[in-house]
C-alpha cells in the first residue's frame, strides 16, 4: 500500500474538504492501494481504543472511512464486526477490492448525515477526522455559520439515534474542546476528553450513551 501524503492532494481551498465532489475526484485519481489517515494511526490509538472497546465482538460503525487503514488494522486486531461508510462510491469500491480477504467487514456508500440503519443498532461509532472535514468553512470558528451548525447537528443526531444505550461514540480530532463541545453536547451522554500528542495536540472525545432518546 502507498500512503497518500503529498501536497498534490491538498486542495487550494480548504472548504473543498466538505464537498463530495472533491473526494470523488481525489479518489478517482488514486488506486485501491493508496491510503490516507487523518491524525493518529491505529497503533498510536490502540491503547485507548482497546480500553473503550474491550469486546472484540462489538458492532462498530466507522463514519467517513475514506481509504484509511483504521478499519483494516482494527480487523487484524480482532474486531471483525465493522461497518465502514463513506459517501464516495469510488472509495467504497476501492476498499471492497483492497479488503476482499476480510469478508466480515462491510463497506457501504452512505452519507453520515442520513444513516440508513435501524435505531440503536451499533455498540460503537467512530469518527476520526470526518466531522473536521465537514466543518471546513470560511466563517469565524468562534461564530460558525447556521449551515455548518445544522450539518454537524445532523451527523451527531444520527450518531445518537444509531448508538445503542450503553454504547459509545468516539471522536478523534484536532478540534479543541472550546470549538467542539458545543456541537457534541446531548442530554443522553457526558463528554470525556483526553489530549494526545506533544508538540501538536489531538483530542480523543468519548461519549457513552446513558439513556435512549427515542
BELHU-V372946 format. One line per field, one symbol per residue. burial: # if it has 16 or more other ideal C-beta (glycine too) atoms within 10 Angstrom, else .. A space follows every 10 residues. Layout:
BEGIN
burial->???
END
This chain:
BEGIN
burial->...#...... .....###.. .##..##..# .#.####### .#..#..##. .##....### ########## #####...## ########.# ##.###.##. .#..###..# .##.#....# .######### #######... ...#...#.. ##.###.### ####..#### #####....# ..##.#..#. #....#.... .########. ....
END
